[in-house]
């Protein structure tokens, strides 16, 4: 794949998730308008919203298989077209049953996009871990834009359906972009991932598989629990004002977006994914404990931001990256399996927390601590099971990153060598300057803080300087040939002039 094609493909995939972020909250943001249009209470609209979770639960596993069988682009088309039906149909239907069916289609569209997109980024190569995490940033961007648009439509008394039409318009434009790009080879595997997966003992591989699947549930559940109950908990249990209570959710969102950006940067710098998972889950659990046991507004606010940063800052995607590397030849199926567990969370969490809320709001939100503990235990198991393999992978990724930096610096060094050669040519100096090279080797030994690697570093620089001399000789020869050619043309022109 060309660099241009990779960029175009990445942009089109990210645009889908901008729309998906809108799709996640568009029904809840328009609940009152939809209730008036359908002439039903808000509770009925909430019932329609639950159809999204049903659609995801029904489709993920099947779409994961289809992604491996028929290709990623096919699933992306399915996701875009299904979402189009949802966005175009929802503001127009008047039948609740039809609306519920459209909500199920939205869940199916989400499943199709996930099953096609995450494997695609892994198969594109490069810093695929960071690319998958950045998906969350575009989802958050969509969730940020939509409330502003809905507020504008309400303030101007414009049709609420324009928010649906905006999403549909972006999808139509993006459909044209997707048709023009080439997807990477399906089930393309990195040899390093294959070696890592095959060298892992079978029992550790299965243990990591089970732990990552359960984490797929807990990482979704811990976010759903918080966003569902934090506002009521802050007002009813902590006695905060409504403004402060809603502000906690806003701080959580800001923390989430900030976390995605930071995790994206860390992954591009080849920081260990297992280490990130353990640290982030431990900190998010601590933040939850603080929120449940303090009545100081500033401390609760700080904990809400930290919780968003660590729990919703891309850890779901980081764990999926590890899962995908365990089964590099079955990326679609792995993606479907992982998100199936997350879909189970969207279906079960409101049920058991609703039962707990009858006792107290504190009990409902307090169950999030139990979920956080289970999630932390799961990532610790993953860290133990994949320990040596992930350390080797992380070390190799670090070397790859350093190699890119070294090549860029050597390219700049050759640019400087070109300038040196031109100066030598003008001054009629030889290419070899033995005393200069000795001084370079002395400096190299001085700069290297590791006594054991000094001789190896000097050997590397001897090779670099030898290559530089060869390069200068080539430049000199090319310049001499050019001068001779120019002199020959000048002599020929003079001769022709005399003949004339």
C-alpha positions in Angstrom: 0.0 0.0 0.0 1.2 3.5 -0.8 1.5 6.1 1.9 -1.2 8.2 0.2 -3.6 5.3 0.1 -2.9 4.5 3.8 -3.7 8.1 4.8 -6.9 8.2 2.7 -8.0 4.9 4.2 -7.3 6.0 7.7 -9.2 9.2 7.2 -12.3 7.4 5.9 -12.2 4.9 8.8 -11.9 7.7 11.3 -14.8 9.6 9.7 -17.0 6.5 10.2 -16.3 6.7 14.0 -17.0 10.4 14.1 -20.5 9.4 12.9 -20.6 6.5 15.2 -19.9 8.8 18.2 -23.0 10.8 17.1 -25.0 7.6 16.7 -24.2 6.5 20.2 -26.1 9.4 21.8 -28.3 10.8 19.1 -31.4 9.1 20.5 -30.9 10.1 24.1 -30.0 13.7 23.0 -33.3 13.9 21.1 -35.5 12.0 23.5 -38.0 14.8 24.1 -38.4 15.6 20.4 -38.8 11.9 19.5 -41.3 11.5 22.4 -43.4 14.3 21.1 -43.2 13.1 17.5 -44.2 9.6 18.4 -46.6 10.8 21.0 -45.2 8.5 23.7 -43.6 9.0 27.1 -39.8 9.3 27.6 -39.7 5.8 29.1 -40.9 4.4 25.7 -38.1 6.3 23.9 -35.6 4.8 26.4 -37.0 1.4 25.5 -36.2 2.1 21.9 -32.6 3.1 22.8 -32.1 -0.4 24.3 -32.4 -1.8 20.8 -28.9 -0.6 20.0 -27.5 -3.0 22.6 -29.6 -5.8 21.2 -28.3 -5.2 17.7 -24.7 -5.2 18.8 -25.2 -8.4 20.9 -26.8 -10.2 17.9 -24.3 -9.2 15.3 -20.7 -9.0 16.7 -19.8 -12.7 16.6 -21.3 -13.3 13.2 -19.7 -10.2 11.7 -16.3 -11.1 13.1 -16.5 -14.4 11.2 -17.7 -12.7 8.0 -14.9 -10.1 8.3 -12.3 -12.9 8.2 -14.2 -14.8 5.4 -15.2 -12.0 3.0 -12.9 -9.1 3.9 -12.8 -5.9 5.9 -14.1 -3.6 3.1 -17.3 -5.7 2.8 -18.0 -5.1 6.5 -17.3 -1.4 6.2 -19.8 -1.1 3.4 -22.4 -3.0 5.6 -21.7 -0.6 8.5 -22.1 2.5 6.4 -25.2 1.5 4.6 -26.9 0.1 7.7 -26.1 3.3 9.6 -27.5 5.3 6.6 -30.9 3.5 6.9 -30.9 4.3 10.7 -30.1 8.0 10.3 -32.5 8.5 7.4 -35.3 6.5 8.8 -35.4 7.3 12.5 -36.7 10.9 12.3 -39.4 9.9 9.8 -40.9 6.7 11.3 -44.0 7.0 13.4 -44.3 3.4 14.5 -42.5 2.4 17.7 -41.9 -1.1 16.5 -40.3 0.2 13.3 -38.2 2.6 15.4 -37.0 -0.2 17.6 -36.0 -2.1 14.5 -34.0 0.9 13.3 -32.3 1.1 16.7 -31.3 -2.6 16.3 -29.9 -1.7 12.9 -27.7 1.0 14.5 -26.3 -1.7 16.8 -25.7 -3.9 13.8 -23.9 -1.0 12.0 -21.7 -0.5 15.0 -20.8 -4.2 15.0 -20.0 -4.2 11.3 -17.7 -1.1 11.6 -15.8 -2.5 14.5 -15.4 -5.9 12.9 -14.0 -4.3 9.7 -12.0 -1.4 11.1 -9.9 -2.7 14.0 -8.5 -5.6 11.9 -7.8 -3.2 9.0 -5.6 -1.0 11.2 -3.7 -4.0 12.4 -3.2 -5.2 8.8 -2.0 -1.7 7.6 1.2 -2.1 9.6 3.1 0.7 11.3 1.9 2.0 14.6 -1.4 0.1 14.5 -1.8 0.1 18.2 -1.9 3.9 18.4 -4.2 4.0 15.3 -6.8 1.7 16.9 -6.7 3.8 20.1 -7.2 7.0 18.1 -10.6 5.6 17.0 -11.8 6.6 20.5 -10.8 10.2 19.9 -13.1 10.5 16.9 -16.0 8.8 18.8 -15.5 11.4 21.5 -15.4 14.2 19.0 -18.8 13.1 17.6 -20.2 12.9 21.1 -18.9 16.5 21.7 -20.3 17.9 18.5 -23.9 16.5 18.6 -25.1 18.1 21.9 -24.0 21.5 20.5 -25.9 20.9 17.3 -29.0 19.7 19.2 -28.9 22.8 21.4 -28.6 25.0 18.3 -31.6 23.3 16.7 -33.7 23.7 19.8 -32.8 27.3 20.3 -33.8 28.1 16.7 -36.9 25.9 16.8 -35.6 24.0 13.8 -36.4 20.4 12.9 -34.6 18.0 15.2 -34.1 15.6 12.3 -31.3 17.8 10.9 -29.0 16.2 13.4 -29.8 12.8 11.8 -29.4 14.3 8.3 -25.9 15.7 9.1 -24.7 12.2 10.1 -26.2 10.7 7.0 -24.5 13.4 4.8 -21.1 12.6 6.3 -21.7 8.9 5.6 -22.7 9.5 2.0 -19.5 11.5 1.4 -17.4 8.9 3.2 -19.0 6.1 1.2 -17.5 7.7 -1.9 -14.1 7.9 -0.2 -14.2 4.2 0.8 -14.8 3.1 -2.8 -11.6 4.9 -3.9 -9.2 3.3 -1.4 -7.5 0.0 -1.4 -7.6 -2.1 1.8 -4.6 -4.2 2.9 -4.5 -7.9 2.3 -7.0 -9.7 4.4 -5.6 -11.7 7.3 -2.1 -10.3 6.6 0.0 -11.3 9.6 3.1 -9.7 11.0 5.7 -12.5 11.3 6.7 -11.2 14.7 3.1 -11.6 16.0 2.9 -15.1 14.6 6.2 -16.1 16.4 4.9 -14.5 19.6 1.6 -16.3 19.4 3.0 -19.7 18.6 5.8 -19.6 21.2 3.3 -18.8 24.0 2.5 -22.0 26.0 -1.1 -23.2 25.3 -2.3 -22.9 28.9 -1.0 -19.3 29.1 -2.6 -18.5 25.7 -6.0 -19.8 26.9 -5.7 -18.0 30.2 -4.9 -14.7 28.4 -7.9 -15.3 26.1 -10.3 -15.8 28.9 -8.9 -12.8 30.8 -9.1 -10.5 27.8 -12.7 -11.7 27.0 -13.8 -10.9 30.6 -12.0 -7.6 30.4 -14.1 -6.8 27.3 -17.1 -7.0 29.7 -15.6 -5.1 32.6 -14.0 -2.2 30.6 -17.4 -1.5 29.1 -19.3 -2.1 32.3 -17.2 0.2 34.4 -17.9 3.2 32.1 -21.6 2.5 31.8 -22.0 2.3 35.5 -20.2 5.6 36.1 -22.0 7.6 33.4 -25.4 6.2 34.5 -25.2 6.9 38.2 -22.5 9.6 39.0 -24.9 12.5 38.6 -27.5 11.1 40.9 -24.9 9.9 43.3 -23.3 13.4 43.5 -26.7 15.1 44.2 -28.4 12.5 46.4 -25.5 11.0 48.4 -22.9 13.8 48.4 -25.3 16.7 48.5 -23.7 18.6 45.5 -25.6 21.0 43.4 -26.9 20.0 40.0 -24.3 22.1 38.3 -21.5 20.4 40.1 -23.1 17.0 39.6 -23.4 17.4 35.8 -19.9 19.0 35.8 -18.5 15.7 37.0 -19.7 14.0 33.9 -18.2 16.8 31.7 -14.8 16.4 33.5 -15.0 12.6 32.9 -15.5 13.3 29.2 -12.6 15.8 29.1 -10.4 13.2 30.9 -11.4 10.6 28.4 -10.3 12.8 25.4 -7.1 13.8 27.1 -6.4 10.1 27.9 -6.8 9.1 24.3 -4.3 11.7 23.2 -1.8 10.7 25.8 -2.2 7.0 25.2 -1.9 7.6 21.5 1.5 9.4 22.0 2.7 6.7 24.4 1.9 3.9 22.0 3.7 5.7 19.2 6.7 5.7 21.5 6.4 2.0 21.9 5.4 2.0 25.6 4.4 -1.5 26.8 0.7 -2.1 26.4 0.4 -4.6 29.3 2.1 -2.1 31.6 -0.3 0.6 30.4 -3.3 -1.6 31.1 -2.2 -2.5 34.6 -1.3 1.1 35.6 -4.5 2.6 34.1 -6.8 0.1 35.7 -5.2 0.4 39.1 -5.4 4.2 39.0 -9.1 4.2 37.7 -10.0 1.9 40.6 -8.3 4.3 43.1 -10.2 7.2 41.6 -13.5 5.4 42.0 -12.7 4.7 45.7 -11.9 8.4 46.2 -15.1 9.5 44.6 -17.2 7.2 46.8 -15.5 8.2 50.0 -15.0 12.0 49.9 -17.3 15.0 50.3 -14.8 17.6 49.0 -15.9 18.9 45.6 -12.4 19.6 44.3 -11.3 16.1 45.2 -14.3 14.5 43.6 -13.8 16.6 40.5 -10.2 15.6 40.2 -11.1 12.0 40.7 -13.7 12.2 37.9 -11.2 13.6 35.5 -8.6 10.9 36.4 -11.2 8.2 36.1 -12.2 9.4 32.6 -8.5 9.6 31.7 -7.7 6.1 32.8 -10.9 4.1 32.3 -12.2 5.7 29.1 -9.0 6.9 27.5 -8.6 4.0 25.2 -7.9 1.0 27.4 -10.6 -1.0 25.7 -8.7 -0.6 22.4 -5.3 -1.3 24.0 -6.6 -4.7 25.4 -8.1 -5.5 22.0 -4.7 -4.9 20.3 -3.2 -7.6 22.6 -6.1 -9.9 21.9 -5.6 -9.5 18.1 -1.9 -10.4 18.4 -2.8 -13.6 20.1 -4.7 -14.8 17.0 -3.1 -12.8 14.1 -4.9 -15.0 11.5 -8.4 -14.5 12.9 -8.6 -10.8 13.6 -12.2 -10.4 12.7 -13.4 -13.2 14.9 -11.3 -11.9 17.8 -12.8 -8.5 17.4 -16.3 -9.9 17.3 -15.7 -12.0 20.4 -14.2 -9.2 22.4 -17.0 -6.7 21.6 -19.7 -9.4 22.2 -18.6 -9.4 25.9 -18.9 -5.6 25.9 -22.4 -5.8 24.4 -23.4 -8.2 27.2 -22.3 -5.4 29.6 -24.5 -2.9 27.9 -27.5 -5.2 28.3 -26.9 -6.5 31.8 -25.4 -3.5 33.7 -28.7 -1.4 33.6 -30.6 -4.4 34.9 -28.5 -5.3 38.0 -27.7 -1.6 38.9 -31.5 -0.8 38.6 -32.1 -3.5 41.2 -29.3 -2.2 43.4 -30.6 1.4 43.1 -33.7 0.3 44.9 -31.6 -0.1 48.0 -29.5 3.1 47.4 -27.8 5.0 44.7 -24.5 4.4 46.6 -25.0 0.7 46.2 -25.5 1.0 42.5 -22.4 3.1 41.9 -20.5 1.2 44.6 -20.8 -2.0 42.4 -18.5 -0.2 40.0 -15.7 -0.8 42.5 -16.3 -4.6 42.3 -16.2 -4.4 38.5 -13.0 -2.4 38.7 -11.4 -5.0 40.9 -12.3 -7.8 38.5 -11.0 -5.8 35.6 -7.7 -5.1 37.4 -7.3 -8.9 38.2 -7.9 -9.7 34.5 -5.2 -7.4 33.3 -2.8 -8.7 35.9 -3.5 -12.2 34.6 -2.8 -11.0 31.0 0.4 -9.3 32.2 1.6 -12.5 33.8 0.5 -14.7 30.9 2.0 -12.6 28.2 4.9 -11.3 30.2 8.0 -12.5 28.3 6.4 -12.4 24.9 5.1 -8.9 25.3 8.5 -7.8 26.7 10.2 -9.2 23.6 7.6 -7.5 21.4 7.9 -4.2 23.2 11.8 -4.4 22.9 11.6 -5.1 19.2 9.1 -2.3 18.6 11.4 0.0 20.5 14.3 -1.0 18.3 12.1 -0.4 15.2 11.2 3.1 16.5 14.9 3.9 17.1 15.9 2.6 13.7 13.6 5.1 12.1 15.1 7.9 14.1 18.7 6.7 13.3 17.9 6.5 9.5 16.5 10.1 9.6 19.7 11.3 11.4 22.0 9.5 9.0 20.1 11.0 6.1 20.8 14.5 7.6 24.5 13.4 8.1 24.8 12.5 4.4 23.4 16.0 3.5 26.1 17.5 5.6 28.7 15.2 3.9 27.5 16.6 0.5 28.2 20.1 1.7 31.7 19.0 3.0 32.5 17.4 -0.3 31.6 20.5 -2.2 33.9 22.6 0.0 36.7 20.1 -0.4 36.3 20.2 -4.2 36.5 24.0 -4.2 39.6 23.9 -2.0 41.2 20.9 -3.9 41.4 18.8 -0.7 41.4 15.0 -0.7 38.4 13.0 0.5 40.3 11.2 3.2 41.2 13.2 6.3 42.7 10.6 8.7 43.2 13.0 11.6 39.6 14.2 11.4 38.3 10.6 11.5 40.5 9.8 14.5 39.0 12.8 16.3 35.5 11.6 15.4 36.2 8.2 16.9 37.5 9.7 20.1 34.3 11.8 20.4 32.1 8.8 19.8 33.9 6.9 22.6 33.5 10.0 24.9 29.8 10.4 24.1 28.9 6.8 24.8 28.2 6.4 28.6 28.4 2.6 28.4 32.0 1.4 28.8 31.2 -2.0 27.3 29.7 -0.7 24.1 32.4 1.9 23.3 34.4 -0.4 20.9 31.2 -1.5 19.2 30.1 2.1 18.8 33.5 3.0 17.2 33.2 0.1 14.8 29.8 1.3 13.7 31.2 4.8 13.1 34.1 3.4 11.1 31.6 1.9 8.8 29.6 5.1 8.7 32.7 7.1 7.8 33.8 4.5 5.2 30.4 4.8 3.6 30.7 8.6 3.7 34.1 8.4 1.9 32.6 6.2 -0.8 29.7 8.6 -1.2 32.1 11.6 -1.5 34.1 9.7 -4.2 30.8 9.1 -6.1 29.9 12.8 -5.8 33.4 13.8 -7.0 33.4 11.4 -9.9 29.9 12.6 -10.9 31.0 16.2 -10.8 34.1 15.4 -12.8 32.1 13.6 -15.5 29.7 16.6 -15.6 32.6 19.0 -16.0 34.1 16.9 -18.8 30.8 16.7 -20.6 30.3 20.4 -20.4 33.9 21.1 -21.6 33.3 18.7 -24.5 30.1 20.5 -25.6 31.9 23.8 -25.3 34.8 22.6 -27.5 32.3 21.2 -30.1 30.5 24.5 -30.2 33.8 26.4 -30.7 34.8 24.0 -33.5 31.5 24.4 -35.2 31.9 28.1 -35.0 35.3 28.0 -36.7 33.9 25.7 -39.4 31.1 28.0 -40.0 
